[in-house]
Amino acid sequence: PFMFAYAYYLNGKMRRAFRQNRVKIAEINGQIEDNLSGIRVVKSFANEEIEKKKFKIGNAGFLSAKKNSYHYMGSFQAGLGAFTTLIQVNVILAGTILIANGKVNVSDLVTFVLYISVFTDPVRTLIDFTEQFQNGYSGFERFCEIMEIEPDIKDRADAKELTDVRGDITFEDVSFQYEENTEQVLQHINLTVPAGSYMALVGASGAGKSTLCSLIPRFYDVTEGKITIDGKDIRDVAQRDLRDRLGYVPQKGVLFSGDIASNILYGNPDGSEAEMEEAAQIAQAEEFISHKKKKYHSPIAQGGSNVSGGQKQRLSIARAIAKHPDIYIFDDSFSALDYKTDVTLRQALKQKTKDSTVIIVAQRISTILHAEQIIVLDDGKVAGIGTHKELLKNCEAYYQIAASQLSEKELEADMKEVG
């Protein structure tokens, strides 16, 4: 009974120690990942020593947790080993006394000692198994915690299919705030994007442009109001169907390990070589691809670290084009392109997407000059809607953005046309 009570007590201690080990390993791995992904920033600020100190602190925490687990493992092994040895010692002592009193003979004592050995050997095996089990079980618990995390955004039980998409997008009194924030990022947005139109979003940093784009694929759900595509609330539609209809290009171009071909055809794995090449040509990626030895089979390193920012963006745009979506969303996807490439790409893109709905977030006025509709966001609200020339006259926020990028002569000419 004492032996099993001791084992039960230390089992709990070992489980908590191993669980703490997992937590510390996750923390130190996260820290290493941060340092490696931001190595250039660390070097540019000459902060290597600071990062080393941070690592030492994290490593010290991990070392402490590891020592703690080994302490309990040692106590468990040594304690239970001592108990099994004491059993044999007590049997021999008791047997010696009984032999001296003539109550048992030597053969009986030897037989009993053998019985005790047969009993204690499985106990020792169980001790070793228990230790390994607790170590493995702590990892299994961590795995279960991750697998049991429920996504915030789920399909409704009666989710509908999204078929025969025209591309009409409507924002009806849409407001949104992140869970951790108390302030609304978007406030009472009312917009209509007709099918086949080319709409641009502009505004100062933090105005809510990217957030607005992220609501369409349901990366987040609106806090108030609703977004509809062809009159259907996107929350009533299966997420897979919704996203299959979208060609989304994020601010930061993201590439995957593999080759150029696999990245361009990522959204259309069964696409032909002709489709891939057409997408690359429209995205102005053909030029740098043709200079590579293996052309479209040239390798792409993890995270696209072996291509430049502009090349990464062009391949991301090509990936969206090769998917042939009904709705294109370009979230400031032209920022890393030079002016000439930007103009050429937009001209080619306009021909390709003339039957699709296109939403472009841009910082450059030159990128959205010829948009059919420009939406100006200011502090999460719609500050103006119209064409470039209309907004110059009617929207102060847009005029300030344009004035910072266009010459006085260009502004005056555009203003006169409106006047």
Disulfide bonds with the S-S distance in Angstrom:
none
